[in-house]
């Protein structure tokens, strides 16, 4: 009789993203990035590296306010980059972002909810380069204050 044991490895991005501790401390876990928006995408040919600034979306029902924390991630030594599309109104809301470790590399897949910017690539490492959890966004006026 052959006995097979299957194990499911649940990857937590905070275990292999440098600087993720501050984000996990604030949220209690690594955020899903659902409904986050792209703010900037920068491709540096020296590396090559990709830096993406996101604006997350946190809704507070009691206060009727949304908090729009900013987080910037930088992927180092990127290869197999695919960027596709852009949403005309500039929102580019993210439906899902998957960051998984595979051997000595990190695979990233970002898919938007509409016809926005979809991205996929592989990198040697990824780090949080900026996190500001306190940027408030007024739901009624949709005003955002950038630092």
C-alpha angles and dihedrals in degrees: 000000000000115000119202123196117198121197127192115214112206108203119211110200090211088068093066105022111093112229094017093123093083091053094046090047090055097044102026089237139027108289121246094226089223108158091008116138131224110242099175138354116200123186114197112197092204100083090358096254133173121208119190126185114205132190108214123209121231117171122203109199094191095053095033087228135121122218114213107198116191121226128177123198127190123201116201129213094008124194137172092032118184120180118175134178137349130225110240095222090055098239100111094182114201120233095188142349121199120191113181134170117230117178108305095344142068121229119207128192121180119183125182127219094232134019092309135126113309118191139186130174146138125240140179093232144352132208141182105245098176137013125177110173097178107068106124124209120199109228094204098050098022089224118158126191113214121203 
